[in-house]
Amino acid sequence: MVSSHLLLEEPIRMASILEPSKPNFFPAMTKIVGTLGPKSRSVEIISRCLEAGMSVARFDFSWGDAEFHQETLENLKGCIKSTKKLCAVMLDTVGPELQVINKTEHPISLQADSLVVLTPDLDKEATSNLLPINFGGLSKAVKPGDTIFIGQYLFSGSETTSVWLEVTEVKEEDVVCMIKNSATLAVSLYTLHVSQIRIDLPTLTDKDKEVISTWGVRNNIDFLSLSYTRHAEDVRHAREFLSNLGDLSQTQIFAKIENVEGLTHFDEILQEADGIILSRGNLGIDLPPEKVFLFQKAAVYKCNMAGKPAVVTRVVDSMTDNLRPTRAEATDVANAILDGSDAVLLGAETLRGLYPVDTISVVGKICAEAEKVYNQDLYFKKTVKYVGEPMTHLESIASSAVRAAIKVKASVIICFTSSGRAARLIAKYRPTMPVLSVVIPRLKTNQLRWTFSGAFEARQSLIVRGLFPMLADPRHPAEPTNATNESVLKVALDHGKASGIIKPHDRVVVCQKVGDASVVKIIELED
């Protein structure tokens, strides 16, 4: 198991704990994914979310129609322009999610030690003894003794309206269950999860495909969050589908690991996906509670070594209704950062929570404090050892840039890139300073029109820890001439100075191509 990265050899001074946290242009190196919804879709709230540190906006199609999400996205676009804060867009698929359908929307009280029947007959009304579900194959998938969980909390964050059931009997298409705890189902939509049982439904459903090919194409989504990813083939199938949708061939696929099946095939999934989302809500039902942290640590470590972003969910559930997280939640966020997570994903906390802006701000502050005691030296050595020798040319340049930046105590690393790969490789080594990724646009054609690439590459770095993109002026040619490089470098330095991360007499490490050679150079700034 991976050892802690905490700087134990440099004891933390107690006095420093009482010092106030210092504000910074970048709230944290760790990125924050915020789910936009009823409580976070106004121009005012979205603007404040961006200012607080949200860099990726997630649109969850488990609820709400395309028109609702489009209105929210239009507000986001306006806020990006007014705040001058870049933000990427993530579409979260529904996948093979099972749901309890309560058409009347009346609260349903379930009493412990009584029986309830789960039926695929959606014409029947939901009652305390009968719950219609949207899947006809449940009776074939389960057997007496299996555990079924029903909860609003899988997407709302509320733990108070969830119920555990034990299957007692299967009657044709109906499943009879014993209720293990009393609860009230108070809204129209509840998700249902069967522990460690495969549900025979496609990972990318017809509904998902329709949403992607309409809403996704219209809005050039940066990330597809593939819910309930169970096999590498799921990712390959999704990528093949995206490849036929024009610009969406550039969309990155983040595999959402939600059950034991996805856990079992994790290594193959990681190889195919662009990043991983550890969906701890469902994982916490499929796995015994005492095993969840083990998977988190192992999975994040594997993502780190592969240089692919790891995103952790379900960190501050209590902030859905409260202004402050619990002490356990605050520690959990910090531990996720010390484990090596790239980003924290907020679901209900921002979607329907009462304090979306405060949640983003608090999580960002916890991440920033954890980053201060992250043992970068130990991590760097482990990563270099894992990569082994001989290194690829690009890997060698990336690790050298980070080593040089740390040795000379540079304030920032500036990386010129067109595909974003070089910048991501630098970020893989977790430098202690921000990496300014200067994306150089490239002119391309589909034989009908000429377009500049680069916008996708810039936005997609918004989920990578420590990576902060800026898009170079497309009027600067992509050829790596000295004049071009110096011109773009001046723009990057001016941006760094304006944002307060570069000061007079600072040292800056620059990674760029000169001709056919990749160069790492150190610049010492004057007044």
SVG drawing of the C-alpha trace seen along z (x, -y; Angstrom):
<svg xmlns="http://www.w3.org/2000/svg" viewBox="-51 -47 70 64">
<polyline fill="none" stroke="black" stroke-width="0.4" points="0.0,0.0 1.2,-3.6 2.8,-5.3 1.7,-8.8 3.2,-11.8 3.0,-14.0 6.1,-15.9 6.8,-14.0 10.5,-14.7 9.8,-18.4 7.5,-18.8 4.8,-21.3 5.1,-24.2 2.0,-24.6 2.3,-28.4 2.0,-28.1 -1.4,-26.4 -2.7,-29.6 -1.5,-31.8 -4.3,-32.8 -4.4,-31.2 -2.9,-33.6 -5.1,-34.4 -3.6,-33.5 -4.6,-34.1 -5.0,-30.4 -7.1,-29.3 -5.5,-25.8 -3.4,-23.6 -6.2,-21.0 -9.1,-21.6 -12.8,-21.7 -15.6,-20.3 -18.9,-21.9 -22.3,-20.4 -24.6,-23.2 -28.3,-22.8 -31.3,-24.5 -29.3,-26.3 -26.3,-27.2 -27.6,-28.3 -28.1,-32.0 -25.5,-34.4 -24.7,-35.8 -24.1,-32.4 -22.1,-30.9 -19.9,-34.0 -19.2,-33.6 -18.5,-29.9 -15.9,-30.7 -14.3,-33.4 -14.3,-30.9 -12.3,-28.3 -14.6,-26.2 -12.7,-25.2 -15.0,-22.5 -18.8,-22.7 -20.6,-19.4 -24.0,-18.9 -25.8,-15.8 -28.4,-14.4 -29.8,-12.0 -32.4,-14.8 -33.5,-17.9 -34.0,-18.2 -31.7,-19.5 -33.4,-22.9 -32.9,-23.4 -29.2,-22.5 -28.8,-24.7 -30.1,-27.8 -27.7,-27.1 -24.8,-26.7 -25.6,-30.0 -25.4,-31.7 -22.0,-30.0 -20.7,-31.2 -21.7,-34.8 -20.0,-34.5 -16.8,-33.1 -16.6,-36.3 -17.4,-38.7 -15.1,-37.1 -12.4,-36.2 -12.1,-32.8 -11.8,-29.8 -14.2,-26.9 -14.6,-23.5 -17.8,-21.6 -18.5,-18.0 -21.5,-16.0 -22.4,-13.3 -24.3,-10.3 -27.1,-8.5 -25.9,-5.0 -27.6,-1.9 -29.0,-3.7 -32.0,-2.1 -34.7,-4.4 -37.8,-4.2 -40.6,-6.1 -43.1,-7.9 -45.5,-9.7 -47.7,-11.1 -44.6,-12.7 -46.3,-12.1 -44.0,-11.0 -43.7,-7.3 -43.1,-5.9 -41.3,-2.6 -41.3,-0.8 -38.5,1.5 -39.2,5.2 -42.2,4.9 -42.2,6.1 -42.2,4.0 -42.5,5.3 -40.3,3.8 -42.2,4.1 -41.3,3.1 -45.0,2.3 -44.8,-1.5 -48.6,-1.8 -48.9,-1.0 -48.9,-3.7 -46.0,-3.9 -47.1,-3.0 -45.5,-1.9 -45.9,1.7 -45.2,1.3 -42.4,-0.6 -42.4,-0.7 -38.9,-0.6 -37.6,-1.4 -36.0,2.0 -37.7,5.2 -34.7,7.5 -34.3,7.1 -36.0,10.4 -33.6,12.2 -30.5,10.5 -31.2,11.0 -31.8,13.9 -32.9,14.1 -30.3,12.7 -29.1,10.0 -28.9,6.4 -30.7,3.5 -30.2,-0.2 -32.7,-2.9 -31.7,-6.5 -32.2,-10.1 -28.7,-10.6 -27.0,-9.0 -27.6,-12.3 -28.8,-14.7 -26.3,-14.2 -29.0,-13.7 -28.4,-10.6 -31.7,-10.9 -33.9,-9.5 -32.3,-6.2 -33.3,-2.6 -31.7,0.8 -33.6,3.8 -32.9,7.6 -34.4,9.7 -36.7,12.4 -38.5,13.8 -38.7,13.4 -42.2,13.7 -42.1,13.7 -41.1,10.1 -41.6,8.8 -39.0,8.8 -40.2,9.0 -37.9,7.4 -37.6,7.0 -37.1,3.3 -34.1,3.1 -34.6,-0.5 -37.4,-3.0 -37.2,-5.9 -39.4,-8.3 -39.0,-8.7 -40.0,-12.3 -39.5,-13.2 -40.3,-11.9 -37.0,-10.3 -34.9,-7.8 -32.0,-5.7 -31.7,-2.0 -28.5,-0.1 -28.1,3.7 -24.8,4.6 -22.3,6.5 -24.9,7.6 -24.4,6.9 -27.3,5.1 -27.7,6.2 -28.0,2.8 -25.6,0.9 -23.2,-1.5 -23.9,-4.1 -27.7,-4.0 -29.8,-5.2 -30.9,-8.2 -27.2,-9.0 -26.4,-8.8 -29.3,-11.1 -28.1,-13.7 -24.5,-13.5 -25.3,-13.8 -27.6,-16.8 -26.7,-18.8 -23.1,-17.6 -22.4,-18.4 -24.1,-21.8 -21.9,-22.7 -18.6,-21.1 -18.3,-19.4 -14.8,-19.0 -15.4,-15.9 -17.7,-13.0 -18.2,-11.4 -19.1,-7.8 -21.3,-6.6 -21.0,-3.0 -18.0,-2.1 -17.4,1.6 -15.0,2.7 -12.4,1.1 -14.8,2.0 -17.2,-0.6 -14.7,-3.3 -13.8,-2.1 -17.4,-2.0 -18.0,-5.6 -14.9,-6.8 -16.0,-5.2 -19.4,-6.9 -17.7,-10.3 -15.3,-10.0 -18.3,-10.1 -19.5,-13.4 -17.2,-16.0 -15.4,-18.1 -16.4,-15.6 -13.6,-13.3 -11.5,-15.6 -13.7,-15.2 -11.9,-13.4 -13.6,-10.4 -13.5,-10.1 -14.5,-6.6 -16.7,-6.7 -15.9,-3.8 -19.1,-3.0 -19.1,0.7 -17.0,3.9 -17.1,4.8 -15.4,1.5 -13.0,2.0 -12.1,5.5 -11.3,4.2 -9.7,1.0 -6.2,1.4 -7.7,2.0 -10.2,-0.8 -7.4,-3.2 -5.4,-2.3 -8.3,-3.3 -9.8,-6.3 -8.4,-9.9 -9.1,-10.1 -10.9,-8.4 -13.7,-9.5 -13.9,-7.6 -17.7,-7.7 -17.6,-6.9 -21.3,-7.2 -22.1,-3.9 -18.7,-2.4 -19.6,-2.8 -22.6,-0.6 -21.0,2.0 -17.9,2.3 -17.8,2.7 -17.2,-0.8 -13.8,0.3 -12.6,1.1 -13.4,-2.2 -10.3,-4.1 -8.1,-1.2 -9.5,-1.4 -9.2,-5.2 -5.5,-5.1 -4.7,-2.3 -6.7,-3.8 -5.3,-7.4 -1.7,-6.0 -2.3,-4.1 -3.7,-7.3 -0.8,-9.3 1.8,-6.9 -0.1,-6.8 -0.2,-10.6 -4.0,-10.6 -6.3,-12.8 -8.0,-11.2 -11.2,-12.9 -12.7,-12.1 -16.4,-12.6 -18.6,-12.7 -16.3,-14.7 -18.4,-17.3 -22.0,-16.0 -23.0,-17.8 -22.4,-21.1 -25.6,-20.4 -27.5,-21.8 -24.7,-23.3 -22.3,-26.2 -19.4,-24.3 -18.2,-20.7 -17.8,-18.2 -14.2,-17.8 -14.2,-14.3 -15.1,-15.7 -12.4,-18.4 -9.8,-15.7 -11.2,-13.5 -10.6,-16.3 -7.1,-16.8 -6.3,-13.1 -7.6,-12.9 -5.1,-15.6 -2.3,-13.9 -3.2,-10.7 -2.6,-12.6 -6.0,-13.4 -6.1,-16.0 -9.7,-17.2 -12.6,-17.1 -16.1,-16.7 -19.0,-18.4 -22.4,-17.0 -25.4,-17.8 -23.3,-20.3 -23.5,-22.7 -26.4,-21.2 -29.1,-21.7 -27.1,-22.7 -27.8,-25.9 -24.2,-27.1 -22.6,-26.3 -20.1,-29.2 -19.1,-28.6 -18.6,-24.9 -16.2,-25.6 -14.4,-28.2 -14.0,-25.9 -12.9,-22.9 -10.4,-25.1 -8.9,-26.3 -8.6,-22.8 -6.9,-21.6 -4.4,-24.6 -3.4,-23.7 -2.9,-20.1 -0.8,-21.0 1.6,-22.9 2.6,-19.6 2.5,-17.3 5.8,-15.5 6.7,-16.4 10.3,-15.1 9.1,-11.6 6.5,-11.6 9.0,-12.8 11.4,-9.9 8.6,-7.4 7.4,-8.6 10.8,-8.6 11.4,-5.1 8.1,-3.9 8.7,-5.3 12.1,-3.6 14.9,-3.9 15.3,-4.6 12.8,-7.4 11.1,-8.8 12.4,-12.1 9.3,-14.0 9.2,-12.3 12.9,-13.2 12.3,-16.8 9.2,-17.0 10.9,-15.5 14.0,-17.7 11.9,-20.9 10.3,-20.0 13.6,-19.1 15.2,-22.4 12.2,-24.4 12.4,-23.0 16.2,-23.3 16.2,-27.0 12.9,-27.7 11.2,-29.0 7.9,-30.7 6.3,-29.1 7.0,-26.7 5.9,-27.9 5.3,-25.2 4.7,-25.8 2.4,-23.1 0.0,-22.4 -1.5,-19.1 -1.3,-19.7 0.7,-16.5 4.0,-18.1 2.2,-20.3 0.3,-17.3 3.6,-15.3 5.1,-18.2 2.1,-18.3 2.4,-14.5 5.5,-15.1 3.5,-17.4 5.8,-20.5 5.3,-22.7 4.7,-25.7 1.9,-26.3 2.5,-25.2 1.4,-27.8 0.4,-25.8 0.7,-28.1 -1.4,-26.4 -0.2,-27.3 -3.2,-27.1 -2.7,-25.1 -4.5,-25.8 -6.4,-22.8 -9.0,-22.1 -11.7,-19.5 -11.6,-20.5 -14.7,-22.7 -13.4,-25.3 -10.2,-26.3 -10.3,-26.4 -7.8,-26.9 -7.3,-24.0 -6.3,-24.7 -9.4,-25.6 -10.1,-22.0 -6.5,-21.4 -6.6,-24.5 -9.9,-23.8 -9.0,-20.1 -6.1,-21.0 -8.5,-22.7 -9.0,-19.3 -5.3,-18.5 -3.7,-19.4 -1.3,-22.4 -2.0,-23.1 -3.3,-26.5 -3.9,-27.1 -3.7,-30.2 -4.4,-30.2 -1.8,-32.0 -2.9,-34.5 -3.6,-32.5 -2.0,-35.3 1.3,-34.0 2.4,-31.2 2.9,-27.8 6.4,-27.4 8.8,-27.4 11.0,-30.4 12.9,-32.4 10.9,-35.5 7.6,-33.7 8.8,-32.0 10.0,-35.3 6.8,-37.1 4.6,-34.4 6.8,-34.1 6.5,-37.8 2.7,-37.5 2.9,-34.5 5.2,-36.4 2.9,-39.5 0.0,-37.2 1.9,-35.8 2.9,-39.2 -0.7,-40.6 -2.0,-37.6 0.5,-38.0 2.3,-34.6 5.5,-36.2 7.3,-39.0 10.5,-41.0 13.7,-38.9 11.7,-35.6 13.2,-32.7 11.0,-31.1 11.6,-27.7 10.5,-27.6 9.9,-24.4 9.7,-24.9 10.7,-23.5 13.4,-25.3 13.6,-23.8 13.5,-20.0 14.9,-20.2 13.1,-20.4 14.7,-22.9 14.4,-23.6 15.8,-27.0 15.8,-29.1 15.1,-32.9 15.9,-35.3 13.6,-38.3 14.7,-41.9 12.7,-44.6"/>
</svg>
